[in-house]
Amino acid sequence: MDSPSFTKHCKPSDILKSPLKSKEGVLIYFIGKSRKTRLSTVVCQVLTFGDLTQQPLTMPLNNERPTSTSTVASEDQNSDTESSERCDSLTSSSDVDCSRQSFTSDSSSKHNSPSCSPPKTLTLDEVMASARDLSNLSLAHEIVVNRNFHLEPPDLPQNSLEKRVKDMVHKAFWDCLETELNDDPPQYDYAIKLLEEIRDTLLSFLNPGANRLRTQIMEVLDMDLIRQQADNNAVEIQGFVSYIINTMGKFCAPVRDDEIKKLKENSGDLVTLFKEIFRVLDLMKMDMVNFTIQSLRPELQRQSVEYERAKFQSILERTSSALDHTTEWIKSSIEEATRVMAPADKSSNSGQSSKPLPGPTLVLNTAYIKLLTWDESKGPLPETVMTDEVRLQEMQRSLQLYQAVASVLLIVYSSIGGAVSGLPALVERLKKMTAVLLEGMHSADFNLTEALGNVSAQICCEVNKSLAERNFPALSAELQETLKGQICDITQENNPIRTLVEGRVQQYFKVVLASTNSHRTPPPVLSGLGLIQPELMGLGVSFVNLVNFNKKVYGPFYVSILKNLLFINMQAPARQNGIIQGQPSSPLESK
């Protein structure tokens, strides 16, 4: 099954800004024949989500603001905040109450306590069912968390095999149509098939209550009558085409009015006109899907946690290894959290030989922090965060850029000193310039050393310009060379400035995750990071929203894994010594 191609983190298209229009009422949930397999698959996936289309939604009239979209607009403006409000921390959610019980009890409901089957050989049907569940899960998650999500027509690479095959097949069909219409007398078999497909597409746009327009379309595009006329060489295809174009004008979004106008002005042959009609119909189908996504988003948000959890549970029941990478991720986080536990925690158990165990909240926060520096070349992401893979990659890239900018500016201000301090305009210029020159530093072919050399040269130029404006002496050649060397040295992993910045960034995100209100008012950044405070705080809010939603959905699965790793597997060595220690009083208490 084709999976939808997502458009992530981009500006909404003009389609989403314009309400669809209709003279007779249009059905906004659309399952019709599609000449693009990818589109029809995506539409079906959208519509199978939680049976949300049982109650018809009303399509707005031309140039009206739809009630549903006005709600969505307000939802979109506050989507980050609302997501956080719905996705409070694991310790305060209803899922946690169940999680607390699961640490002390083996009984729980199906969806609140994950279960997995013993290893078995999967059949092809089971593999396909899991693939469908994963595709639907990814699509539903994208609609909920990405307020700019919309579908776009597939844009095949110019020289790709798929595009060449598609062009050849389409050309063969249109050539056959042209040959039929140019026969003497003309043949209309292909033309009638196209009219029938167009009629079905127009009918699929209609609201169930639009009986008058439905009857009109069926009467005008009566296939039996048209075939009889064709047999007697009395059919007028141009008249049907004109009616179709006028009807499309009633259904299309305002953004497509220019396309309809071009169709009406098209004086070419029928083959060209049919091509253009189908092209515009494909755009209208995409408009309909995007409007449906926008209208249904509030309802999807209300059901998203339960839906995503149920879908993942069904995948887990078919594939017992669906949590293997997640288990390894949490296990390594337990080991890391144990190593860095506060000295006070260790001293409290100084009389015992075994190390105390970290609390589940500390383990999970440590695990989430690891995602910000995840190296996929050493292993895939945990299964429970795969739906946020692209967002995590973008956060990683942004964080790398911010850390590099902070390191460069720290070197500049520590080397030059008071001559450039207290000048916010200069700071902003240096920051923007550095960020632009280091854009794309995550790419494998990016020459970071060369880019940092260019950064140091530009910084020296800007600083000298600022010094001259305030009658200060310019930087000496020796100082400029020193500055360039120090800036280029941050490519080394053990560089002290780089290590300092990265360590404080990690500490800041730990504070953000530990704060109960960070999705609304993130805590201030630590010393040394003030130069990138706005960017870091914005990234912190996005990260907290992602983490909180992930906890809401997958919290029960994490609880089950933590129970096994913390309170079962780790008790065995302690029992051998005659002691069991380090178990927190509350299973969700952070050490």
ZIVENUR-V818274 format. One record per residue. N is the residue number from 1. RES is the residue in three letters. PHI is phi in radians with two decimals (NA if undefined). Layout:
# ZIVENUR-V818274
n,res,phi
N,RES,PHI
N,RES,PHI
This chain:
# ZIVENUR-V818274
n,res,phi
1,MET,NA
2,ASP,-1.17
3,SER,-1.72
4,PRO,-1.20
5,SER,-1.54
6,PHE,-1.61
7,THR,-1.90
8,LYS,-1.97
9,HIS,0.87
10,CYS,-2.33
11,LYS,-1.21
12,PRO,-1.07
13,SER,-1.28
14,ASP,-1.06
15,ILE,-1.06
16,LEU,-1.26
17,LYS,-1.53
18,SER,-2.00
19,PRO,-1.22
20,LEU,-1.23
21,LYS,-2.17
22,SER,-2.81
23,LYS,-1.56
24,GLU,-2.06
25,GLY,1.83
26,VAL,-2.21
27,LEU,-1.36
28,ILE,-1.48
29,TYR,-1.68
30,PHE,-2.19
31,ILE,-2.20
32,GLY,-2.25
33,LYS,-1.15
34,SER,-2.18
35,ARG,-1.39
36,LYS,-2.03
37,THR,-1.06
38,ARG,-1.03
39,LEU,-1.16
40,SER,-1.10
41,THR,-1.12
42,VAL,-1.09
43,VAL,-1.06
44,CYS,-1.08
45,GLN,-1.16
46,VAL,-1.06
47,LEU,-1.47
48,THR,-1.51
49,PHE,-1.28
50,GLY,1.09
51,ASP,0.88
52,LEU,-1.40
53,THR,-1.76
54,GLN,-1.22
55,GLN,-1.83
56,PRO,-1.09
57,LEU,-1.78
58,THR,-1.59
59,MET,-1.46
60,PRO,-1.24
61,LEU,-1.33
62,ASN,-1.01
63,ASN,1.17
64,GLU,-1.70
65,ARG,-1.55
66,PRO,-1.28
67,THR,-1.08
68,SER,-1.15
69,THR,-1.29
70,SER,-1.15
71,THR,-1.14
72,VAL,-1.12
73,ALA,-1.04
74,SER,-1.19
75,GLU,-1.11
76,ASP,-1.10
77,GLN,-1.15
78,ASN,-2.09
79,SER,-1.12
80,ASP,-1.13
81,THR,-1.13
82,GLU,-1.15
83,SER,-1.07
84,SER,-1.22
85,GLU,-1.12
86,ARG,-1.30
87,CYS,-1.96
88,ASP,-1.13
89,SER,-1.08
90,LEU,-1.06
91,THR,-1.35
92,SER,-2.02
93,SER,-1.57
94,SER,-1.17
95,ASP,-1.09
96,VAL,-1.18
97,ASP,-1.01
98,CYS,-1.17
99,SER,-1.11
100,ARG,-1.02
101,GLN,-1.17
102,SER,-1.22
103,PHE,-1.27
104,THR,-1.98
105,SER,-2.40
106,ASP,-1.59
107,SER,-1.82
108,SER,-2.84
109,SER,-1.24
110,LYS,-1.07
111,HIS,-1.51
112,ASN,-1.67
113,SER,-2.38
114,PRO,-1.15
115,SER,-2.27
116,CYS,-2.39
117,SER,-1.49
118,PRO,-1.13
119,PRO,-0.97
120,LYS,-2.68
121,THR,-1.41
122,LEU,-1.48
123,THR,-1.46
124,LEU,-1.09
125,ASP,-1.09
126,GLU,-1.18
127,VAL,-1.10
128,MET,-1.16
129,ALA,-1.12
130,SER,-1.13
131,ALA,-1.13
132,ARG,-1.14
133,ASP,-1.08
134,LEU,-1.15
135,SER,-1.14
136,ASN,-1.13
137,LEU,-1.08
138,SER,-1.13
139,LEU,-1.15
140,ALA,-1.10
141,HIS,-1.11
142,GLU,-1.14
143,ILE,-1.09
144,VAL,-1.30
145,VAL,-1.60
146,ASN,-1.90
147,ARG,-1.21
148,ASN,-1.68
149,PHE,-1.17
150,HIS,-2.75
151,LEU,-1.67
152,GLU,-2.23
153,PRO,-1.01
154,PRO,-1.10
155,ASP,-1.99
156,LEU,-1.31
157,PRO,-0.99
158,GLN,-1.03
159,ASN,-1.82
160,SER,-1.28
161,LEU,-1.10
162,GLU,-1.06
163,LYS,-1.19
164,ARG,-1.12
165,VAL,-1.13
166,LYS,-1.05
167,ASP,-1.11
168,MET,-1.16
169,VAL,-1.14
170,HIS,-1.11
171,LYS,-1.10
172,ALA,-1.09
173,PHE,-1.15
174,TRP,-1.15
175,ASP,-1.15
176,CYS,-1.12
177,LEU,-1.09
178,GLU,-1.12
179,THR,-1.10
180,GLU,-1.08
181,LEU,-1.20
182,ASN,-1.59
183,ASP,-1.15
184,ASP,-2.24
185,PRO,-1.35
186,PRO,-1.09
187,GLN,-1.86
188,TYR,-2.17
189,ASP,-1.04
190,TYR,-1.17
191,ALA,-1.10
192,ILE,-1.17
193,LYS,-1.09
194,LEU,-1.15
195,LEU,-1.07
196,GLU,-1.17
197,GLU,-1.15
198,ILE,-1.11
199,ARG,-1.03
200,ASP,-1.11
201,THR,-1.14
202,LEU,-1.09
203,LEU,-1.13
204,SER,-1.19
205,PHE,-1.35
206,LEU,-1.43
207,ASN,-1.24
208,PRO,-0.96
209,GLY,-1.53
210,ALA,-1.48
211,ASN,-1.23
212,ARG,-1.12
213,LEU,-1.20
214,ARG,-1.07
215,THR,-1.10
216,GLN,-1.11
217,ILE,-1.11
218,MET,-1.13
219,GLU,-1.29
220,VAL,-1.22
221,LEU,-1.75
222,ASP,-1.39
223,MET,-1.11
224,ASP,-1.08
225,LEU,-1.15
226,ILE,-1.12
227,ARG,-1.14
228,GLN,-1.09
229,GLN,-1.12
230,ALA,-1.15
231,ASP,-1.08
232,ASN,-1.73
233,ASN,0.96
234,ALA,-2.15
235,VAL,-1.53
236,GLU,-2.04
237,ILE,-1.08
238,GLN,-1.05
239,GLY,-1.15
240,PHE,-1.15
241,VAL,-1.11
242,SER,-1.10
243,TYR,-1.10
244,ILE,-1.08
245,ILE,-1.12
246,ASN,-1.11
247,THR,-1.19
248,MET,-1.04
249,GLY,-1.11
250,LYS,-1.33
251,PHE,-1.70
252,CYS,-1.29
253,ALA,-1.25
254,PRO,-0.94
255,VAL,-1.17
256,ARG,-1.74
257,ASP,-1.03
258,ASP,-1.14
259,GLU,-1.13
260,ILE,-1.12
261,LYS,-1.10
262,LYS,-1.14
263,LEU,-1.10
264,LYS,-1.15
265,GLU,-1.55
266,ASN,-1.20
267,SER,-1.89
268,GLY,-1.36
269,ASP,-1.31
270,LEU,-1.13
271,VAL,-1.09
272,THR,-1.08
273,LEU,-1.15
274,PHE,-1.09
275,LYS,-0.99
276,GLU,-1.18
277,ILE,-1.08
278,PHE,-1.18
279,ARG,-1.11
280,VAL,-1.21
281,LEU,-1.09
282,ASP,-1.09
283,LEU,-1.13
284,MET,-1.15
285,LYS,-1.09
286,MET,-1.14
287,ASP,-1.02
288,MET,-1.12
289,VAL,-1.11
290,ASN,-1.14
291,PHE,-1.14
292,THR,-1.09
293,ILE,-1.03
294,GLN,-1.11
295,SER,-1.28
296,LEU,-1.56
297,ARG,-0.96
298,PRO,-1.02
299,GLU,-1.22
300,LEU,-1.10
301,GLN,-1.09
302,ARG,-1.26
303,GLN,-1.92
304,SER,-1.11
305,VAL,-1.08
306,GLU,-1.11
307,TYR,-1.14
308,GLU,-1.12
309,ARG,-1.14
310,ALA,-1.13
311,LYS,-1.13
312,PHE,-1.17
313,GLN,-1.07
314,SER,-1.15
315,ILE,-1.15
316,LEU,-1.13
317,GLU,-1.18
318,ARG,-1.53
319,THR,-2.19
320,SER,-1.19
321,SER,-1.61
322,ALA,-1.24
323,LEU,-2.10
324,ASP,-1.10
325,HIS,-1.19
326,THR,-1.13
327,THR,-1.09
328,GLU,-1.13
329,TRP,-1.08
330,ILE,-1.22
331,LYS,-1.09
332,SER,-1.15
333,SER,-1.23
334,ILE,-1.08
335,GLU,-1.10
336,GLU,-1.17
337,ALA,-1.13
338,THR,-1.15
339,ARG,-1.20
340,VAL,-1.82
341,MET,-1.06
342,ALA,-1.06
343,PRO,-1.00
344,ALA,-1.09
345,ASP,-1.15
346,LYS,-1.25
347,SER,-1.16
348,SER,-1.18
349,ASN,-2.07
350,SER,-1.12
351,GLY,-1.44
352,GLN,-2.03
353,SER,-1.41
354,SER,-1.50
355,LYS,-1.33
356,PRO,-1.23
357,LEU,-1.58
358,PRO,-1.27
359,GLY,-1.28
360,PRO,-1.01
361,THR,-1.13
362,LEU,-1.09
363,VAL,-1.10
364,LEU,-1.13
365,ASN,-1.09
366,THR,-1.08
367,ALA,-1.12
368,TYR,-1.15
369,ILE,-1.08
370,LYS,-1.07
371,LEU,-1.14
372,LEU,-1.25
373,THR,-2.16
374,TRP,-1.19
375,ASP,-1.88
376,GLU,-1.22
377,SER,-1.22
378,LYS,-1.69
379,GLY,2.82
380,PRO,-1.25
381,LEU,-1.13
382,PRO,-1.01
383,GLU,-1.07
384,THR,-1.33
385,VAL,-2.06
386,MET,-1.11
387,THR,-1.19
388,ASP,-1.91
389,GLU,-1.02
390,VAL,-1.14
391,ARG,-1.10
392,LEU,-1.15
393,GLN,-1.10
394,GLU,-1.18
395,MET,-1.12
396,GLN,-1.04
397,ARG,-1.15
398,SER,-1.11
399,LEU,-1.14
400,GLN,-1.04
401,LEU,-1.15
402,TYR,-1.09
403,GLN,-1.13
404,ALA,-1.14
405,VAL,-1.08
406,ALA,-1.09
407,SER,-1.11
408,VAL,-1.09
409,LEU,-1.20
410,LEU,-1.08
411,ILE,-1.11
412,VAL,-1.07
413,TYR,-1.33
414,SER,-1.34
415,SER,-1.46
416,ILE,-1.55
417,GLY,1.44
418,GLY,-1.13
419,ALA,-1.12
420,VAL,-2.13
421,SER,-1.45
422,GLY,1.26
423,LEU,-2.16
424,PRO,-1.06
425,ALA,-1.13
426,LEU,-1.16
427,VAL,-1.02
428,GLU,-1.15
429,ARG,-1.13
430,LEU,-1.11
431,LYS,-1.15
432,LYS,-1.13
433,MET,-1.13
434,THR,-1.11
435,ALA,-1.10
436,VAL,-1.16
437,LEU,-1.23
438,LEU,-1.75
439,GLU,-1.05
440,GLY,1.52
441,MET,-1.17
442,HIS,-1.35
443,SER,-1.21
444,ALA,-1.17
445,ASP,-1.63
446,PHE,-1.45
447,ASN,-1.56
448,LEU,-1.19
449,THR,-1.09
450,GLU,-1.13
451,ALA,-1.12
452,LEU,-1.17
453,GLY,-1.09
454,ASN,-1.14
455,VAL,-1.07
456,SER,-1.11
457,ALA,-1.14
458,GLN,-1.16
459,ILE,-1.12
460,CYS,-1.06
461,CYS,-1.13
462,GLU,-1.15
463,VAL,-1.15
464,ASN,-1.08
465,LYS,-1.10
466,SER,-1.16
467,LEU,-1.13
468,ALA,-1.13
469,GLU,-1.14
470,ARG,-1.91
471,ASN,1.07
472,PHE,-1.71
473,PRO,-1.20
474,ALA,-1.24
475,LEU,-1.15
476,SER,-1.23
477,ALA,-1.08
478,GLU,-1.13
479,LEU,-1.15
480,GLN,-1.13
481,GLU,-1.16
482,THR,-1.09
483,LEU,-1.07
484,LYS,-1.10
485,GLY,-1.11
486,GLN,-1.14
487,ILE,-1.17
488,CYS,-1.20
489,ASP,-1.25
490,ILE,-1.26
491,THR,-1.25
492,GLN,-1.35
493,GLU,-1.12
494,ASN,-1.65
495,ASN,-1.09
496,PRO,-1.10
497,ILE,-1.13
498,ARG,-1.09
499,THR,-1.09
500,LEU,-1.09
501,VAL,-1.12
502,GLU,-1.10
503,GLY,-1.13
504,ARG,-1.25
505,VAL,-1.12
506,GLN,-1.06
507,GLN,-1.13
508,TYR,-1.10
509,PHE,-1.19
510,LYS,-1.13
511,VAL,-1.14
512,VAL,-1.07
513,LEU,-1.19
514,ALA,-1.36
515,SER,-1.36
516,THR,-1.40
517,ASN,-2.10
518,SER,-1.25
519,HIS,-1.29
520,ARG,-1.86
521,THR,-2.23
522,PRO,-1.10
523,PRO,-1.16
524,PRO,-1.14
525,VAL,-1.31
526,LEU,-1.36
527,SER,-1.03
528,GLY,1.67
529,LEU,-1.91
530,GLY,-1.06
531,LEU,-1.19
532,ILE,-2.08
533,GLN,-1.02
534,PRO,-1.04
535,GLU,-1.17
536,LEU,-1.21
537,MET,-1.17
538,GLY,-1.11
539,LEU,-1.15
540,GLY,-1.12
541,VAL,-1.09
542,SER,-1.09
543,PHE,-1.18
544,VAL,-1.11
545,ASN,-1.06
546,LEU,-1.10
547,VAL,-1.13
548,ASN,-1.10
549,PHE,-1.15
550,ASN,-1.10
551,LYS,-1.12
552,LYS,-1.06
553,VAL,-1.35
554,TYR,-1.85
555,GLY,-0.90
556,PRO,-1.05
557,PHE,-1.20
558,TYR,-1.12
559,VAL,-1.04
560,SER,-1.10
561,ILE,-1.17
562,LEU,-1.10
563,LYS,-1.04
564,ASN,-1.21
565,LEU,-1.36
566,LEU,-1.53
567,PHE,-2.01
568,ILE,-2.16
569,ASN,-1.11
570,MET,-1.45
571,GLN,-1.51
572,ALA,-1.07
573,PRO,-1.09
574,ALA,-1.17
575,ARG,-1.13
576,GLN,-1.12
577,ASN,-1.58
578,GLY,1.42
579,ILE,-2.38
580,ILE,-2.26
581,GLN,-2.32
582,GLY,1.48
583,GLN,-1.32
584,PRO,-1.22
585,SER,-1.14
586,SER,-2.08
587,PRO,-1.10
588,LEU,-1.92
589,GLU,-1.44
590,SER,-1.44
591,LYS,-1.36
